[in-house]
Amino acid sequence: MAAHAEPLQAERVPLEHAPWRIAAEDARSAVDLPPFDRSAMDGYAVRAGDVTPGVALRVAGAVAAGEAADEAIEAGSAVAVTTGAALPAGTDAILRVEDAEAADGRVTPTAPVRPGLHVRYRGEDVRAGEVLARAGERLDVAKITALASAGVGEVAVHRRARVHVLATGSELLPVGAPPEPGRVHESNRLTLRVLGEHAGAEVVLHPVVADDPEATRAAVEAGLAGDVLAVTGGVSVGEHDHVKAAFAACGVEEVFWRVRLKPGKPLWFGRRDATLVFGLPGNPLSTLACFLLFIAPALRRLHGEPDAAPRFSRATLAAPAKPDDGRTTLLTAVIARDADGGLVATPTEQQGSHLTGTLAGTQGFVVAPHRAGVQPAGARVDVLLLP
């Protein structure tokens, strides 16, 4: 799957819309930082050579942050400044307020100064044109703060993936609808929208499709308008499973079908041109598992993260765990932190892809690899944390 997920093209966006996205080009400072020589303290801008403790200097004016002195000061003078104020021409040091006594338009130093004392020089932090975020890096809070401070108003990032989502099944009821005999409430589209938007994608929900070949084909064709199409239900081999045939009719090339995974065995993956296509089992637990293991890494790669893979964490088992049916098994689990901050995972007593209700009290899955056998309490295992 990873081999088919190429980064989407770049777009320039205002910096305020760039947090957590991946830089498509190096982002460089627009200005020097600081942009001018400035005071690091409240006090007086002076010529260091004029300062002798006990000898008064004439106060020739004042400069606050955001202002600039009109002209250079004369020898034997000082200018009152606030923190962040631009240094008047001719000055080279700051005499702190606490190292001075002011009275009658004069200030008397009580401590010596040296050139450069309490001065922040132009460009000592960053020079204009310096790279603050490299292509391929995520624009986290630290980088956004640095770029904003460096006068950068917009950056190049990879475009957000457009994910189209549809669900198939004549038995499906809308969320919140009154119950009906033989029918179940549909949750997969909402789940995929929440997960997709959390991953930074733009999600388009399509109406539920009845178990009809022509209706399924038309819905699949409409869903292929985006970068990713995720279809839940209908990917198995039953009489009413029409999704695989619809993929073929729409020219979607199959890359693989079925994985050694529980829940999620019927997963189907293919592509048409640049559109990635996922056929997900209709079971809500399977949909969740397949998103975490396959769709989430694909979206991160589309968004510019070149080596994106499932985000496993490590935890200590509080109870034994084992795979089922010869497949790598994701076991719903209560996952908490111990006194040292490490993760501890306790698989729920009831396990099964049909037990959606168990999700309500869990924080993720314990991964039991298909060849692992029984892993005892105390073993270190991979876990998949729910967003």
C-alpha positions as CSV (number, residue, x, y, z in Angstrom):
1,M,0.0,0.0,0.0
2,A,2.8,2.4,0.9
3,A,4.3,2.1,-2.5
4,H,1.2,3.6,-4.1
5,A,0.8,6.5,-1.7
6,E,2.8,9.4,-3.2
7,P,2.8,12.9,-1.6
8,L,0.1,15.2,-3.0
9,Q,1.1,18.3,-4.8
10,A,2.1,21.5,-2.9
11,E,-0.1,24.5,-2.3
12,R,0.7,27.8,-0.6
13,V,-1.4,28.6,2.5
14,P,-1.5,31.3,5.1
15,L,0.7,30.4,8.0
16,E,-2.4,30.3,10.3
17,H,-3.7,27.4,8.2
18,A,-0.5,25.5,8.2
19,P,-0.2,24.0,11.8
20,W,0.5,20.2,11.8
21,R,0.8,20.0,8.0
22,I,4.0,18.9,6.2
23,A,6.2,21.4,4.6
24,A,6.5,20.8,0.8
25,E,9.4,23.3,0.5
26,D,12.0,24.7,2.9
27,A,10.4,27.6,4.8
28,R,12.9,30.5,5.3
29,S,13.0,33.5,7.6
30,A,11.8,36.7,5.9
31,V,13.8,39.0,8.2
32,D,16.7,39.0,10.6
33,L,15.9,38.2,14.2
34,P,16.1,40.5,16.0
35,P,15.3,42.8,13.1
36,F,17.4,45.6,14.7
37,D,19.8,46.1,17.7
38,R,17.6,46.3,20.7
39,S,17.6,46.5,24.5
40,A,17.2,43.3,26.6
41,M,16.4,45.3,29.7
42,D,14.6,48.3,31.0
43,G,17.2,51.0,31.6
44,Y,19.3,53.5,29.7
45,A,21.1,53.2,26.4
46,V,24.6,54.5,26.8
47,R,28.1,54.6,25.3
48,A,30.0,52.1,27.5
49,G,33.0,54.3,27.4
50,D,31.0,57.2,29.0
51,V,30.0,55.2,32.0
52,T,31.8,55.6,35.3
53,P,30.1,54.6,38.5
54,G,29.1,57.8,40.4
55,V,29.5,60.1,37.4
56,A,26.1,61.4,36.2
57,L,25.0,61.4,32.6
58,R,22.4,63.7,31.0
59,V,19.1,62.0,30.0
60,A,18.6,63.0,26.4
61,G,15.2,61.4,25.8
62,A,13.3,58.1,25.9
63,V,12.6,55.3,23.5
64,A,9.9,52.7,24.1
65,A,9.4,49.4,22.3
66,G,8.0,50.1,18.9
67,E,9.7,53.5,18.6
68,A,13.0,54.6,17.2
69,A,15.3,57.4,18.2
70,D,15.5,60.3,15.8
71,E,19.2,60.9,16.0
72,A,22.4,59.7,17.6
73,I,23.1,60.7,21.1
74,E,26.0,63.0,22.2
75,A,28.8,61.9,24.4
76,G,28.0,62.0,28.1
77,S,24.3,61.3,27.4
78,A,21.9,58.5,28.0
79,V,18.5,57.6,26.6
80,A,15.8,55.9,28.7
81,V,14.7,52.6,27.0
82,T,12.3,49.8,27.7
83,T,12.9,46.1,27.0
84,G,12.7,45.5,23.3
85,A,13.3,49.1,22.3
86,A,15.6,49.9,19.4
87,L,19.1,51.1,20.4
88,P,19.6,54.8,19.5
89,A,22.5,55.3,17.1
90,G,25.8,55.7,18.9
91,T,24.9,53.6,22.0
92,D,26.5,50.2,22.6
93,A,25.3,49.1,26.0
94,I,22.4,49.1,28.4
95,L,22.6,50.5,32.0
96,R,19.9,48.6,33.9
97,V,17.4,50.6,36.0
98,E,18.5,48.7,39.1
99,D,22.1,49.9,38.4
100,A,21.2,53.6,38.1
101,E,19.9,56.5,40.2
102,A,17.8,59.1,38.3
103,A,17.0,62.6,39.4
104,D,16.6,66.0,37.8
105,G,17.1,64.9,34.2
106,R,20.3,63.1,35.0
107,V,21.2,59.4,35.7
108,T,24.1,58.3,37.8
109,P,25.5,54.7,37.2
110,T,26.1,52.6,40.3
111,A,27.7,49.8,38.4
112,P,30.1,49.6,35.4
113,V,29.0,48.5,31.9
114,R,30.8,47.0,28.9
115,P,30.1,47.2,25.2
116,G,27.3,44.8,24.3
117,L,25.9,44.5,27.8
118,H,22.2,43.7,27.7
119,V,22.1,44.3,23.9
120,R,20.4,41.9,21.5
121,Y,22.1,42.4,18.1
122,R,20.3,42.3,14.8
123,G,20.4,38.8,13.3
124,E,22.0,37.1,16.3
125,D,19.1,34.7,16.5
126,V,18.2,34.1,12.8
127,R,19.4,35.7,9.5
128,A,17.0,36.5,6.7
129,G,16.8,33.5,4.4
130,E,17.8,30.9,7.0
131,V,15.8,27.7,6.9
132,L,13.4,27.3,9.8
133,A,11.4,24.3,8.6
134,R,12.7,21.8,6.1
135,A,10.7,20.1,3.4
136,G,9.2,17.0,4.8
137,E,9.0,18.3,8.4
138,R,5.8,18.7,10.3
139,L,4.9,22.3,11.1
140,D,4.4,21.9,14.8
141,V,3.9,24.7,17.4
142,A,7.6,25.4,17.7
143,K,8.1,25.8,13.9
144,I,4.9,27.9,13.5
145,T,6.0,30.2,16.3
146,A,9.5,30.6,14.8
147,L,8.1,31.3,11.3
148,A,5.6,33.8,12.5
149,S,8.3,35.6,14.5
150,A,10.4,35.6,11.4
151,G,7.9,37.5,9.3
152,V,6.7,34.5,7.2
153,G,3.1,34.9,6.1
154,E,2.5,31.8,4.1
155,V,4.2,28.5,3.5
156,A,4.2,25.7,0.9
157,V,2.6,22.5,2.3
158,H,1.2,19.3,0.7
159,R,-2.5,19.5,-0.2
160,R,-5.0,17.9,2.1
161,A,-6.2,14.6,0.8
162,R,-9.9,14.4,-0.2
163,V,-11.4,11.2,1.1
164,H,-14.7,10.0,-0.1
165,V,-16.6,7.6,2.1
166,L,-19.6,5.4,1.4
167,A,-21.3,2.5,3.1
168,T,-23.2,-0.4,1.5
169,G,-26.0,-2.5,3.0
170,S,-29.7,-2.6,2.7
171,E,-29.9,-3.4,6.4
172,L,-28.4,-0.1,7.5
173,L,-30.3,2.5,9.5
174,P,-29.3,6.1,9.9
175,V,-27.6,7.2,13.1
176,G,-30.3,7.8,15.7
177,A,-33.2,6.4,13.7
178,P,-35.9,4.4,15.4
179,P,-35.0,0.6,15.4
180,E,-36.5,-1.7,12.8
181,P,-36.7,-5.5,12.7
182,G,-33.7,-7.0,10.9
183,R,-31.8,-3.7,10.5
184,V,-28.8,-2.2,12.4
185,H,-27.6,1.4,12.9
186,E,-24.8,2.4,10.5
187,S,-21.8,4.0,12.2
188,N,-18.9,3.4,9.8
189,R,-19.3,6.6,7.8
190,L,-19.3,8.7,10.9
191,T,-16.3,6.8,12.3
192,L,-14.3,7.3,9.1
193,R,-15.2,11.0,8.9
194,V,-13.9,11.5,12.5
195,L,-10.8,9.5,11.9
196,G,-10.1,11.1,8.5
197,E,-10.6,14.6,9.7
198,H,-8.3,13.9,12.7
199,A,-5.7,12.8,10.2
200,G,-6.0,16.1,8.4
201,A,-8.1,15.0,5.4
202,E,-11.1,16.6,3.9
203,V,-13.9,14.0,4.1
204,V,-16.9,13.7,1.8
205,L,-19.7,11.4,3.0
206,H,-21.9,9.7,0.4
207,P,-25.3,8.3,1.1
208,V,-25.7,4.7,2.2
209,V,-26.0,2.4,-0.9
210,A,-28.5,-0.5,-1.0
211,D,-27.3,-4.0,-1.9
212,D,-27.8,-3.4,-5.7
213,P,-25.1,-4.0,-8.3
214,E,-25.9,-1.0,-10.5
215,A,-26.4,1.4,-7.5
216,T,-23.1,0.2,-6.0
217,R,-21.3,0.8,-9.3
218,A,-22.7,4.3,-9.6
219,A,-21.8,5.1,-6.0
220,V,-18.2,3.8,-6.5
221,E,-17.8,5.9,-9.7
222,A,-18.9,9.0,-7.9
223,G,-16.5,8.3,-5.0
224,L,-13.5,8.0,-7.2
225,A,-13.5,11.8,-7.6
226,G,-11.1,12.2,-4.7
227,D,-7.7,11.1,-3.6
228,V,-9.0,8.2,-1.5
229,L,-12.2,6.2,-1.6
230,A,-13.2,4.1,1.4
231,V,-16.1,1.8,1.0
232,T,-17.4,-0.2,4.0
233,G,-19.3,-3.4,3.6
234,G,-19.8,-5.7,0.6
235,V,-16.2,-6.7,0.0
236,S,-16.7,-10.4,0.9
237,V,-18.0,-13.2,-1.4
238,G,-21.7,-13.3,-0.4
239,E,-24.6,-13.1,-2.7
240,H,-25.2,-9.5,-1.8
241,D,-21.6,-8.3,-1.8
242,H,-21.3,-6.2,-4.9
243,V,-18.4,-3.9,-4.1
244,K,-15.5,-5.8,-5.7
245,A,-17.5,-6.2,-8.9
246,A,-18.2,-2.5,-8.9
247,F,-14.5,-1.7,-8.4
248,A,-13.7,-3.9,-11.5
249,A,-16.4,-2.3,-13.5
250,C,-15.1,1.2,-12.7
251,G,-11.5,0.3,-13.7
252,V,-10.0,0.0,-10.3
253,E,-6.9,-2.2,-10.3
254,E,-6.7,-4.7,-7.4
255,V,-3.4,-4.6,-5.5
256,F,-4.4,-7.1,-2.8
257,W,-7.5,-8.6,-1.2
258,R,-7.5,-10.1,2.3
259,V,-4.9,-9.8,5.0
260,R,-3.9,-12.0,7.9
261,L,-5.6,-9.9,10.4
262,K,-8.5,-10.2,12.9
263,P,-10.6,-8.2,12.7
264,G,-10.2,-7.0,9.1
265,K,-9.5,-10.1,7.0
266,P,-11.6,-9.1,4.0
267,L,-9.7,-5.8,3.5
268,W,-9.4,-4.9,-0.2
269,F,-6.9,-2.3,-1.7
270,G,-6.5,-1.0,-5.2
271,R,-6.2,2.1,-7.2
272,R,-7.5,3.9,-10.3
273,D,-5.0,6.3,-11.6
274,A,-3.8,8.3,-8.5
275,T,-6.9,7.5,-6.4
276,L,-6.3,5.0,-3.6
277,V,-9.3,2.7,-3.0
278,F,-10.0,0.7,0.2
279,G,-12.8,-1.8,0.5
280,L,-13.4,-2.3,4.3
281,P,-15.4,-5.0,6.1
282,G,-18.7,-3.7,7.2
283,N,-18.1,-4.6,10.9
284,P,-17.4,-1.4,12.8
285,L,-14.4,-2.9,14.7
286,S,-12.9,-4.1,11.5
287,T,-13.3,-0.6,9.9
288,L,-11.6,1.0,12.9
289,A,-8.7,-1.5,12.8
290,C,-8.2,-1.2,9.0
291,F,-8.1,2.6,9.2
292,L,-5.5,2.6,11.9
293,L,-3.2,0.1,10.2
294,F,-3.7,1.0,6.5
295,I,-5.7,4.2,5.8
296,A,-4.0,6.4,8.4
297,P,-0.5,5.7,7.2
298,A,-1.6,6.2,3.6
299,L,-3.0,9.6,4.4
300,R,0.1,10.6,6.3
301,R,2.2,9.7,3.2
302,L,-0.2,11.6,0.9
303,H,0.3,14.6,3.2
304,G,4.0,14.5,2.8
305,E,5.3,12.2,5.5
306,P,7.6,9.9,3.4
307,D,8.0,6.9,5.8
308,A,4.7,6.9,7.5
309,A,3.7,3.6,9.1
310,P,1.2,2.5,11.7
311,R,1.8,4.3,15.0
312,F,2.5,1.5,17.5
313,S,3.3,2.2,21.1
314,R,4.8,-0.2,23.6
315,A,3.0,-1.5,26.7
316,T,3.2,-4.1,29.4
317,L,0.5,-6.8,29.4
318,A,-1.5,-7.0,32.6
319,A,-3.1,-10.3,31.5
320,P,-2.2,-13.0,29.0
321,A,-2.9,-12.4,25.3
322,K,-2.8,-14.6,22.2
323,P,-3.7,-14.4,18.5
324,D,-6.8,-16.1,17.2
325,D,-7.5,-18.2,14.0
326,G,-3.9,-18.0,12.9
327,R,-4.1,-14.3,12.2
328,T,-2.5,-11.3,13.8
329,T,-5.2,-10.2,16.2
330,L,-6.1,-6.8,17.6
331,L,-7.5,-7.3,21.1
332,T,-9.6,-4.5,22.5
333,A,-7.9,-3.4,25.7
334,V,-8.0,-1.0,28.6
335,I,-4.7,1.0,28.4
336,A,-3.6,3.1,31.3
337,R,-0.3,4.5,32.6
338,D,1.5,3.1,35.7
339,A,3.2,5.1,38.4
340,D,6.3,5.4,36.3
341,G,4.3,6.7,33.3
342,G,4.6,3.5,31.2
343,L,1.6,2.0,29.4
344,V,-0.1,-1.0,30.9
345,A,-2.6,-2.9,28.7
346,T,-5.4,-5.2,29.9
347,P,-7.3,-7.0,27.1
348,T,-11.0,-7.0,27.7
349,E,-12.6,-10.3,28.8
350,Q,-14.9,-10.4,25.8
351,Q,-13.3,-10.4,22.4
352,G,-14.8,-10.5,18.9
353,S,-15.2,-8.4,15.9
354,H,-19.0,-8.2,16.5
355,L,-18.6,-6.7,20.0
356,T,-18.6,-3.0,19.1
357,G,-19.9,-2.1,22.6
358,T,-16.7,-3.1,24.2
359,L,-15.0,-0.1,22.5
360,A,-16.8,2.3,24.8
361,G,-14.5,1.4,27.8
362,T,-11.2,0.9,25.9
363,Q,-8.4,3.1,24.7
364,G,-7.0,0.9,22.0
365,F,-5.8,-2.6,20.8
366,V,-3.2,-5.0,22.0
367,V,-1.4,-6.5,18.9
368,A,-1.1,-10.3,19.2
369,P,1.1,-11.3,16.2
370,H,-0.1,-14.5,14.4
371,R,3.1,-16.4,15.2
372,A,3.5,-15.1,18.8
373,G,1.6,-17.8,20.7
374,V,0.4,-17.0,24.2
375,Q,2.1,-13.8,25.6
376,P,2.1,-13.9,29.4
377,A,1.3,-11.1,31.8
378,G,4.3,-8.9,32.0
379,A,5.3,-9.3,28.4
380,R,6.1,-6.2,26.3
381,V,3.7,-5.8,23.4
382,D,2.7,-3.4,20.6
383,V,-0.5,-1.5,21.1
384,L,-2.5,0.7,18.8
385,L,-3.9,3.7,20.7
386,L,-7.3,5.1,19.6
387,P,-7.2,8.8,18.6
